[in-house]
Structures are given as C-alpha cells and as structure tokens.
Amino acid sequence: MILIMIINAVFLALALMALLRSRKKKSDAMGKKESTKHVL
C-alpha cells in the first residue's frame, strides 16, 4: 500500500515537472515573438 502511494507521488511530481517545462517553452516562444516585435 505504501509502495503504491510512493509511486503515485513520483508520477505526480514527474507530471508536474513536464507541465512546467511545456509552459516554460511556450512562454519562451512568446518572449521571442515579443523581442522580434521590439526589434521591428
């Protein structure tokens, strides 16, 4: 039972990290678009 809880916690942590990474990539892309606008 405890093992299952630990596995679930690890899985949740990995999912959260993946979510944060995808959000960071999206924000980085938006930032690049903004910087190109400023250059133009």
Phi and psi restraints in degrees (range 20) as a CNS / XPLOR table:
assign (resid 1 and name C) (resid 2 and name N)
       (resid 2 and name CA) (resid 2 and name C) 1.0 -64.3 20.0 2
assign (resid 2 and name N) (resid 2 and name CA)
       (resid 2 and name C) (resid 3 and name N) 1.0 -38.8 20.0 2
assign (resid 2 and name C) (resid 3 and name N)
       (resid 3 and name CA) (resid 3 and name C) 1.0 -60.0 20.0 2
assign (resid 3 and name N) (resid 3 and name CA)
       (resid 3 and name C) (resid 4 and name N) 1.0 -43.0 20.0 2
assign (resid 3 and name C) (resid 4 and name N)
       (resid 4 and name CA) (resid 4 and name C) 1.0 -61.3 20.0 2
assign (resid 4 and name N) (resid 4 and name CA)
       (resid 4 and name C) (resid 5 and name N) 1.0 -42.1 20.0 2
assign (resid 4 and name C) (resid 5 and name N)
       (resid 5 and name CA) (resid 5 and name C) 1.0 -63.1 20.0 2
assign (resid 5 and name N) (resid 5 and name CA)
       (resid 5 and name C) (resid 6 and name N) 1.0 -41.5 20.0 2
assign (resid 5 and name C) (resid 6 and name N)
       (resid 6 and name CA) (resid 6 and name C) 1.0 -63.7 20.0 2
assign (resid 6 and name N) (resid 6 and name CA)
       (resid 6 and name C) (resid 7 and name N) 1.0 -44.6 20.0 2
assign (resid 6 and name C) (resid 7 and name N)
       (resid 7 and name CA) (resid 7 and name C) 1.0 -61.1 20.0 2
assign (resid 7 and name N) (resid 7 and name CA)
       (resid 7 and name C) (resid 8 and name N) 1.0 -42.8 20.0 2
assign (resid 7 and name C) (resid 8 and name N)
       (resid 8 and name CA) (resid 8 and name C) 1.0 -61.8 20.0 2
assign (resid 8 and name N) (resid 8 and name CA)
       (resid 8 and name C) (resid 9 and name N) 1.0 -41.9 20.0 2
assign (resid 8 and name C) (resid 9 and name N)
       (resid 9 and name CA) (resid 9 and name C) 1.0 -63.2 20.0 2
assign (resid 9 and name N) (resid 9 and name CA)
       (resid 9 and name C) (resid 10 and name N) 1.0 -43.6 20.0 2
assign (resid 9 and name C) (resid 10 and name N)
       (resid 10 and name CA) (resid 10 and name C) 1.0 -63.7 20.0 2
assign (resid 10 and name N) (resid 10 and name CA)
       (resid 10 and name C) (resid 11 and name N) 1.0 -43.6 20.0 2
assign (resid 10 and name C) (resid 11 and name N)
       (resid 11 and name CA) (resid 11 and name C) 1.0 -61.1 20.0 2
assign (resid 11 and name N) (resid 11 and name CA)
       (resid 11 and name C) (resid 12 and name N) 1.0 -42.7 20.0 2
assign (resid 11 and name C) (resid 12 and name N)
       (resid 12 and name CA) (resid 12 and name C) 1.0 -62.1 20.0 2
assign (resid 12 and name N) (resid 12 and name CA)
       (resid 12 and name C) (resid 13 and name N) 1.0 -44.1 20.0 2
assign (resid 12 and name C) (resid 13 and name N)
       (resid 13 and name CA) (resid 13 and name C) 1.0 -61.3 20.0 2
assign (resid 13 and name N) (resid 13 and name CA)
       (resid 13 and name C) (resid 14 and name N) 1.0 -44.1 20.0 2
assign (resid 13 and name C) (resid 14 and name N)
       (resid 14 and name CA) (resid 14 and name C) 1.0 -62.7 20.0 2
assign (resid 14 and name N) (resid 14 and name CA)
       (resid 14 and name C) (resid 15 and name N) 1.0 -41.6 20.0 2
assign (resid 14 and name C) (resid 15 and name N)
       (resid 15 and name CA) (resid 15 and name C) 1.0 -63.2 20.0 2
assign (resid 15 and name N) (resid 15 and name CA)
       (resid 15 and name C) (resid 16 and name N) 1.0 -41.9 20.0 2
assign (resid 15 and name C) (resid 16 and name N)
       (resid 16 and name CA) (resid 16 and name C) 1.0 -64.1 20.0 2
assign (resid 16 and name N) (resid 16 and name CA)
       (resid 16 and name C) (resid 17 and name N) 1.0 -42.6 20.0 2
assign (resid 16 and name C) (resid 17 and name N)
       (resid 17 and name CA) (resid 17 and name C) 1.0 -62.0 20.0 2
assign (resid 17 and name N) (resid 17 and name CA)
       (resid 17 and name C) (resid 18 and name N) 1.0 -41.2 20.0 2
assign (resid 17 and name C) (resid 18 and name N)
       (resid 18 and name CA) (resid 18 and name C) 1.0 -63.3 20.0 2
assign (resid 18 and name N) (resid 18 and name CA)
       (resid 18 and name C) (resid 19 and name N) 1.0 -41.2 20.0 2
assign (resid 18 and name C) (resid 19 and name N)
       (resid 19 and name CA) (resid 19 and name C) 1.0 -61.9 20.0 2
assign (resid 19 and name N) (resid 19 and name CA)
       (resid 19 and name C) (resid 20 and name N) 1.0 -46.9 20.0 2
assign (resid 19 and name C) (resid 20 and name N)
       (resid 20 and name CA) (resid 20 and name C) 1.0 -62.4 20.0 2
assign (resid 20 and name N) (resid 20 and name CA)
       (resid 20 and name C) (resid 21 and name N) 1.0 -40.2 20.0 2
assign (resid 20 and name C) (resid 21 and name N)
       (resid 21 and name CA) (resid 21 and name C) 1.0 -63.2 20.0 2
assign (resid 21 and name N) (resid 21 and name CA)
       (resid 21 and name C) (resid 22 and name N) 1.0 -44.8 20.0 2
assign (resid 21 and name C) (resid 22 and name N)
       (resid 22 and name CA) (resid 22 and name C) 1.0 -64.0 20.0 2
assign (resid 22 and name N) (resid 22 and name CA)
       (resid 22 and name C) (resid 23 and name N) 1.0 -38.1 20.0 2
assign (resid 22 and name C) (resid 23 and name N)
       (resid 23 and name CA) (resid 23 and name C) 1.0 -66.2 20.0 2
assign (resid 23 and name N) (resid 23 and name CA)
       (resid 23 and name C) (resid 24 and name N) 1.0 -40.8 20.0 2
assign (resid 23 and name C) (resid 24 and name N)
       (resid 24 and name CA) (resid 24 and name C) 1.0 -62.1 20.0 2
assign (resid 24 and name N) (resid 24 and name CA)
       (resid 24 and name C) (resid 25 and name N) 1.0 -44.2 20.0 2
assign (resid 24 and name C) (resid 25 and name N)
       (resid 25 and name CA) (resid 25 and name C) 1.0 -60.5 20.0 2
assign (resid 25 and name N) (resid 25 and name CA)
       (resid 25 and name C) (resid 26 and name N) 1.0 -43.1 20.0 2
assign (resid 25 and name C) (resid 26 and name N)
       (resid 26 and name CA) (resid 26 and name C) 1.0 -63.5 20.0 2
assign (resid 26 and name N) (resid 26 and name CA)
       (resid 26 and name C) (resid 27 and name N) 1.0 -44.5 20.0 2
assign (resid 26 and name C) (resid 27 and name N)
       (resid 27 and name CA) (resid 27 and name C) 1.0 -66.0 20.0 2
assign (resid 27 and name N) (resid 27 and name CA)
       (resid 27 and name C) (resid 28 and name N) 1.0 -37.6 20.0 2
assign (resid 27 and name C) (resid 28 and name N)
       (resid 28 and name CA) (resid 28 and name C) 1.0 -62.4 20.0 2
assign (resid 28 and name N) (resid 28 and name CA)
       (resid 28 and name C) (resid 29 and name N) 1.0 -43.1 20.0 2
assign (resid 28 and name C) (resid 29 and name N)
       (resid 29 and name CA) (resid 29 and name C) 1.0 -62.4 20.0 2
assign (resid 29 and name N) (resid 29 and name CA)
       (resid 29 and name C) (resid 30 and name N) 1.0 -42.9 20.0 2
assign (resid 29 and name C) (resid 30 and name N)
       (resid 30 and name CA) (resid 30 and name C) 1.0 -63.3 20.0 2
assign (resid 30 and name N) (resid 30 and name CA)
       (resid 30 and name C) (resid 31 and name N) 1.0 -42.0 20.0 2
assign (resid 30 and name C) (resid 31 and name N)
       (resid 31 and name CA) (resid 31 and name C) 1.0 -60.8 20.0 2
assign (resid 31 and name N) (resid 31 and name CA)
       (resid 31 and name C) (resid 32 and name N) 1.0 -41.3 20.0 2
assign (resid 31 and name C) (resid 32 and name N)
       (resid 32 and name CA) (resid 32 and name C) 1.0 -63.2 20.0 2
assign (resid 32 and name N) (resid 32 and name CA)
       (resid 32 and name C) (resid 33 and name N) 1.0 -41.6 20.0 2
assign (resid 32 and name C) (resid 33 and name N)
       (resid 33 and name CA) (resid 33 and name C) 1.0 -61.8 20.0 2
assign (resid 33 and name N) (resid 33 and name CA)
       (resid 33 and name C) (resid 34 and name N) 1.0 -42.6 20.0 2
assign (resid 33 and name C) (resid 34 and name N)
       (resid 34 and name CA) (resid 34 and name C) 1.0 -63.0 20.0 2
assign (resid 34 and name N) (resid 34 and name CA)
       (resid 34 and name C) (resid 35 and name N) 1.0 -44.2 20.0 2
assign (resid 34 and name C) (resid 35 and name N)
       (resid 35 and name CA) (resid 35 and name C) 1.0 -63.3 20.0 2
assign (resid 35 and name N) (resid 35 and name CA)
       (resid 35 and name C) (resid 36 and name N) 1.0 -38.6 20.0 2
assign (resid 35 and name C) (resid 36 and name N)
       (resid 36 and name CA) (resid 36 and name C) 1.0 -66.0 20.0 2
assign (resid 36 and name N) (resid 36 and name CA)
       (resid 36 and name C) (resid 37 and name N) 1.0 -35.6 20.0 2
assign (resid 36 and name C) (resid 37 and name N)
       (resid 37 and name CA) (resid 37 and name C) 1.0 -62.9 20.0 2
assign (resid 37 and name N) (resid 37 and name CA)
       (resid 37 and name C) (resid 38 and name N) 1.0 -42.9 20.0 2
assign (resid 37 and name C) (resid 38 and name N)
       (resid 38 and name CA) (resid 38 and name C) 1.0 -64.0 20.0 2
assign (resid 38 and name N) (resid 38 and name CA)
       (resid 38 and name C) (resid 39 and name N) 1.0 -38.5 20.0 2
assign (resid 38 and name C) (resid 39 and name N)
       (resid 39 and name CA) (resid 39 and name C) 1.0 -63.9 20.0 2
assign (resid 39 and name N) (resid 39 and name CA)
       (resid 39 and name C) (resid 40 and name N) 1.0 -43.0 20.0 2
